[in-house]
Amino acid sequence: MKEIVSQKIKNARVINALSQQDLADMIGVSKQMISKYENGDSIPASSSLIKLAKSLNVKVDYFFSTNKIELGTINFRKKSKFSVKKQNALKELIKLKLESYIETEEILQIDYSFVNPLKSQQVNSLEEVETVVFALRNVWQIGLDPIHNIIQLLEDNEIKVLEIDEEENLFDGLATIVNDKFPVIVINKNFNVERKRFTLLHELGHLLLDLPECDVKTIEAYCNRFAAEFLFPMKSVIKEFGIKRDNISLTELIEVQKKYGISISAIVYRLVDAGVFSEGRQAEFYKKINFSPDLKREVYKERFETPENSNRFEQLVYRALSQELISSSKASSLLNVNINVIKERSLI
């Protein structure tokens, strides 16, 4: 237990981007004492644990949770300013959220048997992405219809989605396999809805695609094509715009954006992919919007109506609570919210 508590203190400190001295000052002990806590040389007294929990924004029983989370390979989609320190903090935050998520599923006896639907279909060219996306849409029984809610689709197919509040927008998303069993996609919750949807499917590409040996830039190109094809299939592009166009109105682009939940910029890329629009016309499109601030605002406006928020974990906690599998106190701890909030939402 000593090892668990010491590791939990360190993990929570890293999540909050605090130094040992910062944490020591917050709870009124020496830096050396924090070091002893984290090395397992000393166990905090109850009063110190309460102070630690408050300072680190966790519940006291967090320090005693035994669920072990092992993240698989991670490739961050991020800006260069997203430092290693911030990456490490994000990894620990993901582990913290997943501990509670997986514990809740275990309480409810929810078992997983995720199998990659594309595991036997290697992709060797960008053109082959269309084929595997079509196959995946068939397996998930969604045909070529516009997708109302990407997060719900992923969660219905045993892929966990976590939204992270990264206000500086230096982090886009990541995908990984946890404990060699659970596929997880993490995205920045502060993005607009069209960017969220594209990022979710880009990361799904990282999870599912069997790609040849290639560099990072090429892998990103495959995953971008996967996301675009999934959101707005080639056959739908032709259906909406025809085979060849020299001019396309903003009104047409807006209506397709509303229907498919894909940004206007991504639609224009799809038109080039489909040969409907030339690369020269695409370049003219960007020159035009960069010249007109009003037009640029219209092009980059959010319009899709479904907000794309993940509520599954919260729903599972309240399900466990209503089935009397956990107490209000435990629900408060799992969701890391005040127990009064739990009681207010548990009236029925």
N, C-alpha and C positions, 0 to 999 in steps of 0.2 A: 504493500500500500504506500510505503514511503516513496518508492520510485514513481508511482503514479502521480502522487501529489506534487512531487518536485517537477516532473515533466509538465504537468498541467499549469503550474505557476509560470514556468518559462514560456510555454506556448501562448498563454493569454497575454503575457508581457509583450511578446513579439507581435501578436495581432494588433495590439494597441500602439505599436511603434515606440515603446518606452525603453529607456536604458535602465539598468539596475539601479542607478542613482536616482533616476526619475521616480521609480516605483518606491524606493526607500523613503524619499522625501514625502511621498503621498500618504504613506501609512505610518510614518514616524519611527522608522528603524534605520539602522546603518546599511550601507551598500554591502558590507561584508555579510550581514544577516540575510539579505536577499540572495546573495551568492550561496550561502549555506542551505537556504530553502531549495534553491534550484539544483544543487548538487546532491540533495538528499542527506546532508549532514545534520539537518535540523528540521523538525516538523513544526509548522506554525501553531501557536495556541489558537483556541477557538476565537478569541477576540481578534487576533491577527488575521485569521481566515476571513472573518466578516469584513475587515477593512480591505483585505486583498480583493475579495469578491466585488465590493463596491467600487474600488479604484479601477478594476479591470473589466467592469460591466458584465459580470457573470453571476450566476447563482452559486451559493456555497457548495452545493452537491456536485457542481461541475468538477471540482477538484478530486472527486472520488469516482468519477465515471471510468469504467474499465474497457469500454468499447475501443478497439484499436483500429485506426484508419490508416491504410497504406495507399498513397496515391501512386498511380501508374505514371508512365511517361507523360510529361506536360510540355506543350509548346505554347507559350503565351503569345496571343495576338495583342500587341501593346505598342505604345510609342516609346522612343528611346529614353525619355525622361522617367519612365516607370522603373525605378531603381531596383537593385537586387534586394535591398532591405524591404521595399514595398512588395516585391514578389514573394519573399519569405513570409511576410505578414499575411498576404492573401492566401498562401498555401495553408497556414495555420487556421485561418478563418474558415476555409473550406472544410478542413478536418473537423473543426468544432461544429459546424452546421450539419455535417454528415453523421457525426456521432449521434446527435439527437434524432436525425432522420431515420437512421438504420435501427436505432434502439426502439423507436416507435413502431416501425414495421415488425420488429421481432415480437414486441408486446402483442401486436394484432395478428401474429403468426402469418404474415404475408411472406410468401416464398417467391424467389425469383429464378427464372430459367431463361435469361436473355440469350438469344442466339442471333448473331449478325446475319441478317437476311441476304447480305451481299458477299458473304465470306468465300464463296466459290466462283466469284466473277471478277477476275482481274481486269483492271482498266489500263490500257496501254496508250490511249490517245484522248484528247479532249472530246473528239467526236463520239467516243464510246461512252462518255458520261451520260448522254441522252438515253442510251439503252439501259444502263443500270438504274437510272432514276425512274424510268418507265416500269422496270421490273419491281422496284421498291414500292412505287405507288400501287401496283397491283397486289403485292403481298399485304400492304396495309389497307387495301380495299378503298382507295380514294380516287381511282381513275385519273382523269385529267381536270377535275373540277378545281376551282380556286379553294384554297385552304383557309377556313375561317379562323382557326386558332392553332398555331404551330406548337406552342408549349403543351397544350392539351393533347395534341397528336403524339408528341414525343413521350409524355408521361403515360399515355394509354398504351404505349409500346415499350414500357419498362425502362425508359431512359429518364434519369433524375435531372431536373433543371434547378439550378440555384441562381438567384439574382443577387449580385453584389453591389452595394452602394459605394461606387468609386467616383466621387464628385469631380475630380480633376479630369475625368474622361481620358486617362492615360492607358486604361485597360479596356480591351474590347471583349475578349472571350477566350475560353479554353475548353478542351475536351480531354477526358481521361477515363481510365478504368480503375475503379477503387476496389481494393482487396481481391483483385483478379476476378471480379464478379459483377460489379455494378457499374454500368456506363453512366457517366455524369457529364453534363454540359453546364458551364458557368458563364454567365454574361453580365455585362454592366447594366443595371436596372435603369440608369439615367438616360439611355439612348431613346430616340424617338421610335415609334412602333415599327416603321419600315426597316430601320437599321437593326432593331432587335431581331426581327424575323429573318433577315438575311444572315446575321451573325449566328443565330441558332442553327440554321441549315448549313452554313459554312463549317461550323464545328461538328455537325452531324457527319459531314463529309470526312473530316479527320477521323471520326470514330469508325466509320463503316467502309470506306473505300480501300480496296487492295490495289495499291499503286506500285509502279515500277520504281527502281532505284533512281532518284532524281534529287535535285537541290531544293532548298526551302522555297525559293521563288516559284519553281514549277509546281511544287505541291500546293502552294497557295492558289495558283492559277486553276488547278484541278478542283480545289474545294470551292473556289468562287464560281466556277462553271456549274458545279453540282448544286450550289445554293440557288443560282439563277434558274437552272433547269427545273428544279423542284418547285420553286415559287411560280414560275411562268414558263411552262413547257413549250418547246419549239412549235408543236402543233397548235398551241393556243396563240402563240405569237402570230402565226400565219392567219389563223382564224380572225384575230382582232384587227390586223393591219393589212392583210393581203400579201402578195408575193414580192412586189417591188414598189417602192415609193420614193419620190423626190422630195416631197414636203409632207409634214405631219403637224397637225395643229396641237396647241397646248391642251385644248379641251379633250382631244382624244387621249392624250397621255394621262391627264388627270383622271379620266373615267377608268382607265385600265389600272392606274395606281389604286383607286378606291376598290376596285373589284378583286385584284390579286394581292394587295398588300405588299407591293414592291415599289421602291422609289423610282422617280422619273429617270434619274441617272442610270439606274440598273435596267430600266425598260429600253433606254436608248442603246445600251450595250447589247441587249438581247436582239434588238433590231439589226445591229451589225452582225451578230453571230448568225442570224437567220438569213442574211443577205438581203434583207428588206431595205436597209439603209446602208449607204457607203460610209467608209471611214472618213472620207472627205466631208460628207454631210454632217457626220458626228462632230468633227472638229469645228465646223461652222456653228453648230448648235451651242457648243461651249463658248465660242467667241461671243456669240450673241448674248448669252445670259451673263457673261462676265462684264459685258459692256453696259448692261442695264440692271442696276440694283433691284428695281421693282420686279423685273422678270425673274431674277435670281431668287428672290424671296418666294415667289410663286412656285418655282421649280422645286425648291427644297422644303416646301411646307409639308407637315405631317397631315395625312388625310384618312388613313385606314382606321376603321371604327373600333375594332377589337384591341384592347390595350396590351394584350400579351403579358399577363402577370401569372406567376406560379403560386398557387395556393394549396397544392396537394399536401405538403407537409403539415400545414396548419389544420387542414381538414382531417388528416389522420389523427392528429393529437386530440381534436375535439371528438372524433369518433371513439377513440380509446377512453376518453373521459366519460362520454355518454353511456358506454358499455360497462362502466365502473371497473375498467381494467387498470386505471391510474387515478390518483387523487387530483384535486384542484392544485395542490402544491406541486405535484409532479408535472402537471401540464404547464404551470407557471415556469418551472425550471426548464422544460423542454423548449418552450417558446421564448424564454428569457423575457417575459413580460410580468408586470405586477399581478399578483393573485386576484386583485379586485377586477381586473380586466377579464380574467378567466371566468369569474363568478357572474359578471354582467352578461357574458355571452353564453352562459349555460343555464338559462332560465327555463327552457322547455324540457 
